[in-house]
Amino acid sequence: MASEVRIKLLLECTECKRRNYATEKNKRNTTAKLELKKYCPWCDKHTPHKEVKV
Ligand SMILES: [Zn+2]
């Protein structure tokens, strides 16, 4: 009953749709959808990455 709050996510490049990063969030603290600027090796630049469920 400990791990309900932390959920695993993948971060997907919004340009090429590849899933480049794995992360977690605490859904009690973070209710909004994550969107982060991350380096995409496929696009070879920083792009917005949005969360997708594993
Ligand atoms: Zn990309």
mmCIF file of the protein (N, C-alpha, C, O) and its ligand, coordinates in Angstrom:
data_MODEL
# 
_entry.id   MODEL 
# 
loop_
_entity.id 
_entity.type 
_entity.pdbx_number_of_molecules 
1 polymer     1 
2 non-polymer 1 
# 
_entity_poly.entity_id                      1 
_entity_poly.type                           'polypeptide(L)' 
_entity_poly.nstd_linkage                   no 
_entity_poly.nstd_monomer                   no 
_entity_poly.pdbx_seq_one_letter_code       MASEVRIKLLLECTECKRRNYATEKNKRNTTAKLELKKYCPWCDKHTPHKEVKV 
_entity_poly.pdbx_seq_one_letter_code_can   MASEVRIKLLLECTECKRRNYATEKNKRNTTAKLELKKYCPWCDKHTPHKEVKV 
_entity_poly.pdbx_strand_id                 A 
# 
loop_
_entity_poly_seq.entity_id 
_entity_poly_seq.num 
_entity_poly_seq.mon_id 
_entity_poly_seq.hetero 
1 1  MET n 
1 2  ALA n 
1 3  SER n 
1 4  GLU n 
1 5  VAL n 
1 6  ARG n 
1 7  ILE n 
1 8  LYS n 
1 9  LEU n 
1 10 LEU n 
1 11 LEU n 
1 12 GLU n 
1 13 CYS n 
1 14 THR n 
1 15 GLU n 
1 16 CYS n 
1 17 LYS n 
1 18 ARG n 
1 19 ARG n 
1 20 ASN n 
1 21 TYR n 
1 22 ALA n 
1 23 THR n 
1 24 GLU n 
1 25 LYS n 
1 26 ASN n 
1 27 LYS n 
1 28 ARG n 
1 29 ASN n 
1 30 THR n 
1 31 THR n 
1 32 ALA n 
1 33 LYS n 
1 34 LEU n 
1 35 GLU n 
1 36 LEU n 
1 37 LYS n 
1 38 LYS n 
1 39 TYR n 
1 40 CYS n 
1 41 PRO n 
1 42 TRP n 
1 43 CYS n 
1 44 ASP n 
1 45 LYS n 
1 46 HIS n 
1 47 THR n 
1 48 PRO n 
1 49 HIS n 
1 50 LYS n 
1 51 GLU n 
1 52 VAL n 
1 53 LYS n 
1 54 VAL n 
# 
loop_
_struct_asym.id 
_struct_asym.entity_id 
A 1 
B 2 
# 
loop_
_chem_comp.id 
_chem_comp.type 
_chem_comp.mon_nstd_flag 
ALA 'L-peptide linking' y 
ARG 'L-peptide linking' y 
ASN 'L-peptide linking' y 
ASP 'L-peptide linking' y 
CYS 'L-peptide linking' y 
GLU 'L-peptide linking' y 
HIS 'L-peptide linking' y 
ILE 'L-peptide linking' y 
LEU 'L-peptide linking' y 
LYS 'L-peptide linking' y 
MET 'L-peptide linking' y 
PRO 'L-peptide linking' y 
SER 'L-peptide linking' y 
THR 'L-peptide linking' y 
TRP 'L-peptide linking' y 
TYR 'L-peptide linking' y 
VAL 'L-peptide linking' y 
ZN  non-polymer         . 
# 
_pdbx_entity_nonpoly.entity_id   2 
_pdbx_entity_nonpoly.name        ? 
_pdbx_entity_nonpoly.comp_id     ZN 
# 
_pdbx_nonpoly_scheme.asym_id         B 
_pdbx_nonpoly_scheme.entity_id       2 
_pdbx_nonpoly_scheme.mon_id          ZN 
_pdbx_nonpoly_scheme.ndb_seq_num     1 
_pdbx_nonpoly_scheme.pdb_seq_num     101 
_pdbx_nonpoly_scheme.auth_seq_num    101 
_pdbx_nonpoly_scheme.pdb_mon_id      ZN 
_pdbx_nonpoly_scheme.auth_mon_id     ZN 
_pdbx_nonpoly_scheme.pdb_strand_id   A 
_pdbx_nonpoly_scheme.pdb_ins_code    . 
# 
loop_
_atom_site.group_PDB 
_atom_site.id 
_atom_site.type_symbol 
_atom_site.label_atom_id 
_atom_site.label_alt_id 
_atom_site.label_comp_id 
_atom_site.label_asym_id 
_atom_site.label_entity_id 
_atom_site.label_seq_id 
_atom_site.pdbx_PDB_ins_code 
_atom_site.Cartn_x 
_atom_site.Cartn_y 
_atom_site.Cartn_z 
_atom_site.occupancy 
_atom_site.B_iso_or_equiv 
_atom_site.pdbx_formal_charge 
_atom_site.auth_seq_id 
_atom_site.auth_comp_id 
_atom_site.auth_asym_id 
_atom_site.auth_atom_id 
_atom_site.pdbx_PDB_model_num 
ATOM   1   N  N  . MET A 1 1  ? 0.811  -1.212 0.000   1.00 0.00 ? 1   MET A N  1 
ATOM   2   C  CA . MET A 1 1  ? 0.000  0.000  0.000   1.00 0.00 ? 1   MET A CA 1 
ATOM   3   C  C  . MET A 1 1  ? 0.842  1.258  0.000   1.00 0.00 ? 1   MET A C  1 
ATOM   4   O  O  . MET A 1 1  ? 0.332  2.353  0.239   1.00 0.00 ? 1   MET A O  1 
ATOM   5   N  N  . ALA A 1 2  ? 2.127  1.106  -0.266  1.00 0.00 ? 2   ALA A N  1 
ATOM   6   C  CA . ALA A 1 2  ? 3.028  2.261  -0.227  1.00 0.00 ? 2   ALA A CA 1 
ATOM   7   C  C  . ALA A 1 2  ? 3.119  2.994  -1.559  1.00 0.00 ? 2   ALA A C  1 
ATOM   8   O  O  . ALA A 1 2  ? 3.315  4.209  -1.578  1.00 0.00 ? 2   ALA A O  1 
ATOM   9   N  N  . SER A 1 3  ? 2.983  2.287  -2.661  1.00 0.00 ? 3   SER A N  1 
ATOM   10  C  CA . SER A 1 3  ? 3.429  2.868  -3.924  1.00 0.00 ? 3   SER A CA 1 
ATOM   11  C  C  . SER A 1 3  ? 2.316  3.437  -4.799  1.00 0.00 ? 3   SER A C  1 
ATOM   12  O  O  . SER A 1 3  ? 2.568  3.781  -5.954  1.00 0.00 ? 3   SER A O  1 
ATOM   13  N  N  . GLU A 1 4  ? 1.115  3.543  -4.292  1.00 0.00 ? 4   GLU A N  1 
ATOM   14  C  CA . GLU A 1 4  ? 0.016  4.089  -5.104  1.00 0.00 ? 4   GLU A CA 1 
ATOM   15  C  C  . GLU A 1 4  ? 0.295  5.507  -5.600  1.00 0.00 ? 4   GLU A C  1 
ATOM   16  O  O  . GLU A 1 4  ? -0.135 5.885  -6.690  1.00 0.00 ? 4   GLU A O  1 
ATOM   17  N  N  . VAL A 1 5  ? 1.007  6.275  -4.807  1.00 0.00 ? 5   VAL A N  1 
ATOM   18  C  CA . VAL A 1 5  ? 1.165  7.703  -5.095  1.00 0.00 ? 5   VAL A CA 1 
ATOM   19  C  C  . VAL A 1 5  ? 2.174  7.969  -6.203  1.00 0.00 ? 5   VAL A C  1 
ATOM   20  O  O  . VAL A 1 5  ? 2.016  8.905  -6.987  1.00 0.00 ? 5   VAL A O  1 
ATOM   21  N  N  . ARG A 1 6  ? 3.218  7.134  -6.263  1.00 0.00 ? 6   ARG A N  1 
ATOM   22  C  CA . ARG A 1 6  ? 4.247  7.369  -7.283  1.00 0.00 ? 6   ARG A CA 1 
ATOM   23  C  C  . ARG A 1 6  ? 3.898  6.561  -8.530  1.00 0.00 ? 6   ARG A C  1 
ATOM   24  O  O  . ARG A 1 6  ? 3.747  5.341  -8.462  1.00 0.00 ? 6   ARG A O  1 
ATOM   25  N  N  . ILE A 1 7  ? 3.773  7.235  -9.653  1.00 0.00 ? 7   ILE A N  1 
ATOM   26  C  CA . ILE A 1 7  ? 3.461  6.528  -10.885 1.00 0.00 ? 7   ILE A CA 1 
ATOM   27  C  C  . ILE A 1 7  ? 4.569  6.735  -11.911 1.00 0.00 ? 7   ILE A C  1 
ATOM   28  O  O  . ILE A 1 7  ? 5.155  7.814  -12.001 1.00 0.00 ? 7   ILE A O  1 
ATOM   29  N  N  . LYS A 1 8  ? 4.841  5.707  -12.668 1.00 0.00 ? 8   LYS A N  1 
ATOM   30  C  CA . LYS A 1 8  ? 5.891  5.767  -13.683 1.00 0.00 ? 8   LYS A CA 1 
ATOM   31  C  C  . LYS A 1 8  ? 5.333  6.375  -14.957 1.00 0.00 ? 8   LYS A C  1 
ATOM   32  O  O  . LYS A 1 8  ? 4.189  6.144  -15.347 1.00 0.00 ? 8   LYS A O  1 
ATOM   33  N  N  . LEU A 1 9  ? 6.197  7.162  -15.587 1.00 0.00 ? 9   LEU A N  1 
ATOM   34  C  CA . LEU A 1 9  ? 5.828  7.841  -16.816 1.00 0.00 ? 9   LEU A CA 1 
ATOM   35  C  C  . LEU A 1 9  ? 6.963  7.730  -17.818 1.00 0.00 ? 9   LEU A C  1 
ATOM   36  O  O  . LEU A 1 9  ? 8.114  7.477  -17.463 1.00 0.00 ? 9   LEU A O  1 
ATOM   37  N  N  . LEU A 1 10 ? 6.608  7.924  -19.075 1.00 0.00 ? 10  LEU A N  1 
ATOM   38  C  CA . LEU A 1 10 ? 7.619  8.133  -20.103 1.00 0.00 ? 10  LEU A CA 1 
ATOM   39  C  C  . LEU A 1 10 ? 7.443  9.540  -20.645 1.00 0.00 ? 10  LEU A C  1 
ATOM   40  O  O  . LEU A 1 10 ? 6.335  10.075 -20.675 1.00 0.00 ? 10  LEU A O  1 
ATOM   41  N  N  . LEU A 1 11 ? 8.549  10.128 -21.070 1.00 0.00 ? 11  LEU A N  1 
ATOM   42  C  CA . LEU A 1 11 ? 8.481  11.451 -21.694 1.00 0.00 ? 11  LEU A CA 1 
ATOM   43  C  C  . LEU A 1 11 ? 8.696  11.287 -23.188 1.00 0.00 ? 11  LEU A C  1 
ATOM   44  O  O  . LEU A 1 11 ? 9.717  10.775 -23.646 1.00 0.00 ? 11  LEU A O  1 
ATOM   45  N  N  . GLU A 1 12 ? 7.693  11.743 -23.930 1.00 0.00 ? 12  GLU A N  1 
ATOM   46  C  CA . GLU A 1 12 ? 7.654  11.549 -25.376 1.00 0.00 ? 12  GLU A CA 1 
ATOM   47  C  C  . GLU A 1 12 ? 7.935  12.873 -26.078 1.00 0.00 ? 12  GLU A C  1 
ATOM   48  O  O  . GLU A 1 12 ? 7.333  13.898 -25.760 1.00 0.00 ? 12  GLU A O  1 
ATOM   49  N  N  . CYS A 1 13 ? 8.843  12.838 -27.023 1.00 0.00 ? 13  CYS A N  1 
ATOM   50  C  CA . CYS A 1 13 ? 9.139  14.026 -27.837 1.00 0.00 ? 13  CYS A CA 1 
ATOM   51  C  C  . CYS A 1 13 ? 7.890  14.402 -28.633 1.00 0.00 ? 13  CYS A C  1 
ATOM   52  O  O  . CYS A 1 13 ? 7.303  13.557 -29.309 1.00 0.00 ? 13  CYS A O  1 
ATOM   53  N  N  . THR A 1 14 ? 7.488  15.664 -28.554 1.00 0.00 ? 14  THR A N  1 
ATOM   54  C  CA . THR A 1 14 ? 6.277  16.078 -29.259 1.00 0.00 ? 14  THR A CA 1 
ATOM   55  C  C  . THR A 1 14 ? 6.519  16.258 -30.758 1.00 0.00 ? 14  THR A C  1 
ATOM   56  O  O  . THR A 1 14 ? 5.562  16.410 -31.518 1.00 0.00 ? 14  THR A O  1 
ATOM   57  N  N  . GLU A 1 15 ? 7.767  16.243 -31.193 1.00 0.00 ? 15  GLU A N  1 
ATOM   58  C  CA . GLU A 1 15 ? 8.042  16.402 -32.623 1.00 0.00 ? 15  GLU A CA 1 
ATOM   59  C  C  . GLU A 1 15 ? 8.146  15.070 -33.353 1.00 0.00 ? 15  GLU A C  1 
ATOM   60  O  O  . GLU A 1 15 ? 7.503  14.876 -34.385 1.00 0.00 ? 15  GLU A O  1 
ATOM   61  N  N  . CYS A 1 16 ? 8.956  14.145 -32.822 1.00 0.00 ? 16  CYS A N  1 
ATOM   62  C  CA . CYS A 1 16 ? 9.127  12.861 -33.519 1.00 0.00 ? 16  CYS A CA 1 
ATOM   63  C  C  . CYS A 1 16 ? 8.344  11.727 -32.863 1.00 0.00 ? 16  CYS A C  1 
ATOM   64  O  O  . CYS A 1 16 ? 8.284  10.624 -33.406 1.00 0.00 ? 16  CYS A O  1 
ATOM   65  N  N  . LYS A 1 17 ? 7.739  11.987 -31.693 1.00 0.00 ? 17  LYS A N  1 
ATOM   66  C  CA . LYS A 1 17 ? 6.909  11.020 -30.965 1.00 0.00 ? 17  LYS A CA 1 
ATOM   67  C  C  . LYS A 1 17 ? 7.684  9.837  -30.404 1.00 0.00 ? 17  LYS A C  1 
ATOM   68  O  O  . LYS A 1 17 ? 7.096  8.818  -30.041 1.00 0.00 ? 17  LYS A O  1 
ATOM   69  N  N  . ARG A 1 18 ? 8.998  9.971  -30.334 1.00 0.00 ? 18  ARG A N  1 
ATOM   70  C  CA . ARG A 1 18 ? 9.768  8.906  -29.701 1.00 0.00 ? 18  ARG A CA 1 
ATOM   71  C  C  . ARG A 1 18 ? 9.813  9.131  -28.201 1.00 0.00 ? 18  ARG A C  1 
ATOM   72  O  O  . ARG A 1 18 ? 9.786  10.263 -27.718 1.00 0.00 ? 18  ARG A O  1 
ATOM   73  N  N  . ARG A 1 19 ? 9.881  8.025  -27.481 1.00 0.00 ? 19  ARG A N  1 
ATOM   74  C  CA . ARG A 1 19 ? 9.863  8.091  -26.017 1.00 0.00 ? 19  ARG A CA 1 
ATOM   75  C  C  . ARG A 1 19 ? 11.296 8.004  -25.501 1.00 0.00 ? 19  ARG A C  1 
ATOM   76  O  O  . ARG A 1 19 ? 11.914 6.939  -25.510 1.00 0.00 ? 19  ARG A O  1 
ATOM   77  N  N  . ASN A 1 20 ? 11.797 9.121  -25.061 1.00 0.00 ? 20  ASN A N  1 
ATOM   78  C  CA . ASN A 1 20 ? 13.224 9.238  -24.771 1.00 0.00 ? 20  ASN A CA 1 
ATOM   79  C  C  . ASN A 1 20 ? 13.582 9.101  -23.300 1.00 0.00 ? 20  ASN A C  1 
ATOM   80  O  O  . ASN A 1 20 ? 14.712 8.736  -22.978 1.00 0.00 ? 20  ASN A O  1 
ATOM   81  N  N  . TYR A 1 21 ? 12.667 9.379  -22.416 1.00 0.00 ? 21  TYR A N  1 
ATOM   82  C  CA . TYR A 1 21 ? 13.005 9.431  -20.999 1.00 0.00 ? 21  TYR A CA 1 
ATOM   83  C  C  . TYR A 1 21 ? 11.953 8.709  -20.178 1.00 0.00 ? 21  TYR A C  1 
ATOM   84  O  O  . TYR A 1 21 ? 10.763 8.729  -20.493 1.00 0.00 ? 21  TYR A O  1 
ATOM   85  N  N  . ALA A 1 22 ? 12.427 8.071  -19.115 1.00 0.00 ? 22  ALA A N  1 
ATOM   86  C  CA . ALA A 1 22 ? 11.530 7.491  -18.127 1.00 0.00 ? 22  ALA A CA 1 
ATOM   87  C  C  . ALA A 1 22 ? 11.624 8.329  -16.862 1.00 0.00 ? 22  ALA A C  1 
ATOM   88  O  O  . ALA A 1 22 ? 12.708 8.770  -16.480 1.00 0.00 ? 22  ALA A O  1 
ATOM   89  N  N  . THR A 1 23 ? 10.500 8.545  -16.223 1.00 0.00 ? 23  THR A N  1 
ATOM   90  C  CA . THR A 1 23 ? 10.502 9.318  -14.998 1.00 0.00 ? 23  THR A CA 1 
ATOM   91  C  C  . THR A 1 23 ? 9.353  8.845  -14.115 1.00 0.00 ? 23  THR A C  1 
ATOM   92  O  O  . THR A 1 23 ? 8.615  7.925  -14.468 1.00 0.00 ? 23  THR A O  1 
ATOM   93  N  N  . GLU A 1 24 ? 9.222  9.475  -12.989 1.00 0.00 ? 24  GLU A N  1 
ATOM   94  C  CA . GLU A 1 24 ? 8.115  9.177  -12.080 1.00 0.00 ? 24  GLU A CA 1 
ATOM   95  C  C  . GLU A 1 24 ? 7.539  10.487 -11.612 1.00 0.00 ? 24  GLU A C  1 
ATOM   96  O  O  . GLU A 1 24 ? 8.218  11.513 -11.636 1.00 0.00 ? 24  GLU A O  1 
ATOM   97  N  N  . LYS A 1 25 ? 6.308  10.466 -11.193 1.00 0.00 ? 25  LYS A N  1 
ATOM   98  C  CA . LYS A 1 25 ? 5.804  11.628 -10.486 1.00 0.00 ? 25  LYS A CA 1 
ATOM   99  C  C  . LYS A 1 25 ? 4.948  11.189 -9.315  1.00 0.00 ? 25  LYS A C  1 
ATOM   100 O  O  . LYS A 1 25 ? 4.392  10.091 -9.278  1.00 0.00 ? 25  LYS A O  1 
ATOM   101 N  N  . ASN A 1 26 ? 4.872  12.084 -8.381  1.00 0.00 ? 26  ASN A N  1 
ATOM   102 C  CA . ASN A 1 26 ? 4.024  11.899 -7.223  1.00 0.00 ? 26  ASN A CA 1 
ATOM   103 C  C  . ASN A 1 26 ? 2.669  12.493 -7.574  1.00 0.00 ? 26  ASN A C  1 
ATOM   104 O  O  . ASN A 1 26 ? 2.528  13.713 -7.644  1.00 0.00 ? 26  ASN A O  1 
ATOM   105 N  N  . LYS A 1 27 ? 1.682  11.654 -7.791  1.00 0.00 ? 27  LYS A N  1 
ATOM   106 C  CA . LYS A 1 27 ? 0.409  12.187 -8.299  1.00 0.00 ? 27  LYS A CA 1 
ATOM   107 C  C  . LYS A 1 27 ? -0.372 12.955 -7.243  1.00 0.00 ? 27  LYS A C  1 
ATOM   108 O  O  . LYS A 1 27 ? -1.337 13.649 -7.563  1.00 0.00 ? 27  LYS A O  1 
ATOM   109 N  N  . ARG A 1 28 ? 0.042  12.834 -5.988  1.00 0.00 ? 28  ARG A N  1 
ATOM   110 C  CA . ARG A 1 28 ? -0.594 13.657 -4.954  1.00 0.00 ? 28  ARG A CA 1 
ATOM   111 C  C  . ARG A 1 28 ? -0.134 15.121 -5.057  1.00 0.00 ? 28  ARG A C  1 
ATOM   112 O  O  . ARG A 1 28 ? -0.905 16.046 -4.801  1.00 0.00 ? 28  ARG A O  1 
ATOM   113 N  N  . ASN A 1 29 ? 1.134  15.309 -5.435  1.00 0.00 ? 29  ASN A N  1 
ATOM   114 C  CA . ASN A 1 29 ? 1.680  16.667 -5.542  1.00 0.00 ? 29  ASN A CA 1 
ATOM   115 C  C  . ASN A 1 29 ? 1.553  17.243 -6.938  1.00 0.00 ? 29  ASN A C  1 
ATOM   116 O  O  . ASN A 1 29 ? 1.449  18.458 -7.108  1.00 0.00 ? 29  ASN A O  1 
ATOM   117 N  N  . THR A 1 30 ? 1.562  16.378 -7.936  1.00 0.00 ? 30  THR A N  1 
ATOM   118 C  CA . THR A 1 30 ? 1.644  16.829 -9.322  1.00 0.00 ? 30  THR A CA 1 
ATOM   119 C  C  . THR A 1 30 ? 0.429  16.309 -10.071 1.00 0.00 ? 30  THR A C  1 
ATOM   120 O  O  . THR A 1 30 ? 0.430  15.182 -10.566 1.00 0.00 ? 30  THR A O  1 
ATOM   121 N  N  . THR A 1 31 ? -0.588 17.117 -10.150 1.00 0.00 ? 31  THR A N  1 
ATOM   122 C  CA . THR A 1 31 ? -1.806 16.664 -10.810 1.00 0.00 ? 31  THR A CA 1 
ATOM   123 C  C  . THR A 1 31 ? -1.828 17.052 -12.278 1.00 0.00 ? 31  THR A C  1 
ATOM   124 O  O  . THR A 1 31 ? -2.500 16.404 -13.081 1.00 0.00 ? 31  THR A O  1 
ATOM   125 N  N  . ALA A 1 32 ? -1.096 18.111 -12.639 1.00 0.00 ? 32  ALA A N  1 
ATOM   126 C  CA . ALA A 1 32 ? -1.075 18.553 -14.029 1.00 0.00 ? 32  ALA A CA 1 
ATOM   127 C  C  . ALA A 1 32 ? -0.224 17.610 -14.870 1.00 0.00 ? 32  ALA A C  1 
ATOM   128 O  O  . ALA A 1 32 ? 0.642  16.906 -14.350 1.00 0.00 ? 32  ALA A O  1 
ATOM   129 N  N  . LYS A 1 33 ? -0.478 17.605 -16.165 1.00 0.00 ? 33  LYS A N  1 
ATOM   130 C  CA . LYS A 1 33 ? 0.364  16.864 -17.097 1.00 0.00 ? 33  LYS A CA 1 
ATOM   131 C  C  . LYS A 1 33 ? 1.741  17.495 -17.152 1.00 0.00 ? 33  LYS A C  1 
ATOM   132 O  O  . LYS A 1 33 ? 1.881  18.716 -17.226 1.00 0.00 ? 33  LYS A O  1 
ATOM   133 N  N  . LEU A 1 34 ? 2.754  16.646 -17.114 1.00 0.00 ? 34  LEU A N  1 
ATOM   134 C  CA . LEU A 1 34 ? 4.109  17.156 -17.226 1.00 0.00 ? 34  LEU A CA 1 
ATOM   135 C  C  . LEU A 1 34 ? 4.418  17.492 -18.673 1.00 0.00 ? 34  LEU A C  1 
ATOM   136 O  O  . LEU A 1 34 ? 4.046  16.763 -19.592 1.00 0.00 ? 34  LEU A O  1 
ATOM   137 N  N  . GLU A 1 35 ? 5.106  18.610 -18.856 1.00 0.00 ? 35  GLU A N  1 
ATOM   138 C  CA . GLU A 1 35 ? 5.686  18.895 -20.165 1.00 0.00 ? 35  GLU A CA 1 
ATOM   139 C  C  . GLU A 1 35 ? 7.007  19.596 -19.922 1.00 0.00 ? 35  GLU A C  1 
ATOM   140 O  O  . GLU A 1 35 ? 7.051  20.671 -19.323 1.00 0.00 ? 35  GLU A O  1 
ATOM   141 N  N  . LEU A 1 36 ? 8.070  18.990 -20.385 1.00 0.00 ? 36  LEU A N  1 
ATOM   142 C  CA . LEU A 1 36 ? 9.421  19.466 -20.098 1.00 0.00 ? 36  LEU A CA 1 
ATOM   143 C  C  . LEU A 1 36 ? 10.196 19.613 -21.383 1.00 0.00 ? 36  LEU A C  1 
ATOM   144 O  O  . LEU A 1 36 ? 10.010 18.860 -22.339 1.00 0.00 ? 36  LEU A O  1 
ATOM   145 N  N  . LYS A 1 37 ? 11.073 20.605 -21.385 1.00 0.00 ? 37  LYS A N  1 
ATOM   146 C  CA . LYS A 1 37 ? 12.018 20.718 -22.502 1.00 0.00 ? 37  LYS A CA 1 
ATOM   147 C  C  . LYS A 1 37 ? 13.190 19.797 -22.238 1.00 0.00 ? 37  LYS A C  1 
ATOM   148 O  O  . LYS A 1 37 ? 13.896 19.933 -21.239 1.00 0.00 ? 37  LYS A O  1 
ATOM   149 N  N  . LYS A 1 38 ? 13.389 18.850 -23.155 1.00 0.00 ? 38  LYS A N  1 
ATOM   150 C  CA . LYS A 1 38 ? 14.449 17.849 -23.006 1.00 0.00 ? 38  LYS A CA 1 
ATOM   151 C  C  . LYS A 1 38 ? 15.164 17.723 -24.333 1.00 0.00 ? 38  LYS A C  1 
ATOM   152 O  O  . LYS A 1 38 ? 14.625 18.025 -25.398 1.00 0.00 ? 38  LYS A O  1 
ATOM   153 N  N  . TYR A 1 39 ? 16.410 17.260 -24.225 1.00 0.00 ? 39  TYR A N  1 
ATOM   154 C  CA . TYR A 1 39 ? 17.161 16.999 -25.450 1.00 0.00 ? 39  TYR A CA 1 
ATOM   155 C  C  . TYR A 1 39 ? 16.651 15.723 -26.115 1.00 0.00 ? 39  TYR A C  1 
ATOM   156 O  O  . TYR A 1 39 ? 16.566 14.677 -25.472 1.00 0.00 ? 39  TYR A O  1 
ATOM   157 N  N  . CYS A 1 40 ? 16.320 15.807 -27.371 1.00 0.00 ? 40  CYS A N  1 
ATOM   158 C  CA . CYS A 1 40 ? 15.932 14.621 -28.142 1.00 0.00 ? 40  CYS A CA 1 
ATOM   159 C  C  . CYS A 1 40 ? 17.076 14.233 -29.071 1.00 0.00 ? 40  CYS A C  1 
ATOM   160 O  O  . CYS A 1 40 ? 17.440 15.016 -29.948 1.00 0.00 ? 40  CYS A O  1 
ATOM   161 N  N  . PRO A 1 41 ? 17.653 13.041 -28.901 1.00 0.00 ? 41  PRO A N  1 
ATOM   162 C  CA . PRO A 1 41 ? 18.764 12.630 -29.776 1.00 0.00 ? 41  PRO A CA 1 
ATOM   163 C  C  . PRO A 1 41 ? 18.318 12.372 -31.217 1.00 0.00 ? 41  PRO A C  1 
ATOM   164 O  O  . PRO A 1 41 ? 19.139 12.402 -32.134 1.00 0.00 ? 41  PRO A O  1 
ATOM   165 N  N  . TRP A 1 42 ? 17.041 12.123 -31.417 1.00 0.00 ? 42  TRP A N  1 
ATOM   166 C  CA . TRP A 1 42 ? 16.518 11.857 -32.767 1.00 0.00 ? 42  TRP A CA 1 
ATOM   167 C  C  . TRP A 1 42 ? 16.324 13.156 -33.540 1.00 0.00 ? 42  TRP A C  1 
ATOM   168 O  O  . TRP A 1 42 ? 16.630 13.231 -34.730 1.00 0.00 ? 42  TRP A O  1 
ATOM   169 N  N  . CYS A 1 43 ? 15.816 14.173 -32.859 1.00 0.00 ? 43  CYS A N  1 
ATOM   170 C  CA . CYS A 1 43 ? 15.654 15.489 -33.479 1.00 0.00 ? 43  CYS A CA 1 
ATOM   171 C  C  . CYS A 1 43 ? 16.953 16.292 -33.402 1.00 0.00 ? 43  CYS A C  1 
ATOM   172 O  O  . CYS A 1 43 ? 17.108 17.287 -34.110 1.00 0.00 ? 43  CYS A O  1 
ATOM   173 N  N  . ASP A 1 44 ? 17.887 15.866 -32.547 1.00 0.00 ? 44  ASP A N  1 
ATOM   174 C  CA . ASP A 1 44 ? 19.160 16.539 -32.334 1.00 0.00 ? 44  ASP A CA 1 
ATOM   175 C  C  . ASP A 1 44 ? 18.985 17.979 -31.854 1.00 0.00 ? 44  ASP A C  1 
ATOM   176 O  O  . ASP A 1 44 ? 19.693 18.885 -32.292 1.00 0.00 ? 44  ASP A O  1 
ATOM   177 N  N  . LYS A 1 45 ? 18.035 18.169 -30.952 1.00 0.00 ? 45  LYS A N  1 
ATOM   178 C  CA . LYS A 1 45 ? 17.799 19.477 -30.351 1.00 0.00 ? 45  LYS A CA 1 
ATOM   179 C  C  . LYS A 1 45 ? 16.881 19.315 -29.142 1.00 0.00 ? 45  LYS A C  1 
ATOM   180 O  O  . LYS A 1 45 ? 16.341 18.237 -28.890 1.00 0.00 ? 45  LYS A O  1 
ATOM   181 N  N  . HIS A 1 46 ? 16.723 20.385 -28.419 1.00 0.00 ? 46  HIS A N  1 
ATOM   182 C  CA . HIS A 1 46 ? 15.767 20.371 -27.314 1.00 0.00 ? 46  HIS A CA 1 
ATOM   183 C  C  . HIS A 1 46 ? 14.357 20.583 -27.854 1.00 0.00 ? 46  HIS A C  1 
ATOM   184 O  O  . HIS A 1 46 ? 14.110 21.484 -28.656 1.00 0.00 ? 46  HIS A O  1 
ATOM   185 N  N  . THR A 1 47 ? 13.449 19.745 -27.404 1.00 0.00 ? 47  THR A N  1 
ATOM   186 C  CA . THR A 1 47 ? 12.061 19.838 -27.838 1.00 0.00 ? 47  THR A CA 1 
ATOM   187 C  C  . THR A 1 47 ? 11.179 19.670 -26.606 1.00 0.00 ? 47  THR A C  1 
ATOM   188 O  O  . THR A 1 47 ? 11.641 19.151 -25.590 1.00 0.00 ? 47  THR A O  1 
ATOM   189 N  N  . PRO A 1 48 ? 9.928  20.095 -26.674 1.00 0.00 ? 48  PRO A N  1 
ATOM   190 C  CA . PRO A 1 48 ? 9.004  19.782 -25.578 1.00 0.00 ? 48  PRO A CA 1 
ATOM   191 C  C  . PRO A 1 48 ? 8.726  18.281 -25.534 1.00 0.00 ? 48  PRO A C  1 
ATOM   192 O  O  . PRO A 1 48 ? 8.463  17.652 -26.559 1.00 0.00 ? 48  PRO A O  1 
ATOM   193 N  N  . HIS A 1 49 ? 8.789  17.729 -24.344 1.00 0.00 ? 49  HIS A N  1 
ATOM   194 C  CA . HIS A 1 49 ? 8.453  16.327 -24.118 1.00 0.00 ? 49  HIS A CA 1 
ATOM   195 C  C  . HIS A 1 49 ? 7.252  16.276 -23.192 1.00 0.00 ? 49  HIS A C  1 
ATOM   196 O  O  . HIS A 1 49 ? 7.224  16.964 -22.171 1.00 0.00 ? 49  HIS A O  1 
ATOM   197 N  N  . LYS A 1 50 ? 6.273  15.479 -23.534 1.00 0.00 ? 50  LYS A N  1 
ATOM   198 C  CA . LYS A 1 50 ? 5.103  15.366 -22.666 1.00 0.00 ? 50  LYS A CA 1 
ATOM   199 C  C  . LYS A 1 50 ? 5.011  13.970 -22.083 1.00 0.00 ? 50  LYS A C  1 
ATOM   200 O  O  . LYS A 1 50 ? 5.536  13.007 -22.641 1.00 0.00 ? 50  LYS A O  1 
ATOM   201 N  N  . GLU A 1 51 ? 4.343  13.882 -20.964 1.00 0.00 ? 51  GLU A N  1 
ATOM   202 C  CA . GLU A 1 51 ? 4.236  12.591 -20.287 1.00 0.00 ? 51  GLU A CA 1 
ATOM   203 C  C  . GLU A 1 51 ? 3.282  11.656 -21.014 1.00 0.00 ? 51  GLU A C  1 
ATOM   204 O  O  . GLU A 1 51 ? 2.271  12.084 -21.572 1.00 0.00 ? 51  GLU A O  1 
ATOM   205 N  N  . VAL A 1 52 ? 3.621  10.381 -20.997 1.00 0.00 ? 52  VAL A N  1 
ATOM   206 C  CA . VAL A 1 52 ? 2.699  9.337  -21.435 1.00 0.00 ? 52  VAL A CA 1 
ATOM   207 C  C  . VAL A 1 52 ? 2.752  8.225  -20.405 1.00 0.00 ? 52  VAL A C  1 
ATOM   208 O  O  . VAL A 1 52 ? 3.788  8.005  -19.779 1.00 0.00 ? 52  VAL A O  1 
ATOM   209 N  N  . LYS A 1 53 ? 1.667  7.538  -20.230 1.00 0.00 ? 53  LYS A N  1 
ATOM   210 C  CA . LYS A 1 53 ? 1.611  6.436  -19.270 1.00 0.00 ? 53  LYS A CA 1 
ATOM   211 C  C  . LYS A 1 53 ? 2.427  5.259  -19.786 1.00 0.00 ? 53  LYS A C  1 
ATOM   212 O  O  . LYS A 1 53 ? 2.462  4.993  -20.987 1.00 0.00 ? 53  LYS A O  1 
ATOM   213 N  N  . VAL A 1 54 ? 3.075  4.563  -18.873 1.00 0.00 ? 54  VAL A N  1 
ATOM   214 C  CA . VAL A 1 54 ? 3.861  3.380  -19.240 1.00 0.00 ? 54  VAL A CA 1 
ATOM   215 C  C  . VAL A 1 54 ? 2.905  2.238  -19.597 1.00 0.00 ? 54  VAL A C  1 
ATOM   216 O  O  . VAL A 1 54 ? 3.351  1.143  -19.937 1.00 0.00 ? 54  VAL A O  1 
HETATM 217 ZN ZN . ZN  B 2 .  ? 12.301 14.116 -31.211 1.00 0.00 2 101 ZN  A ZN 1 
# 
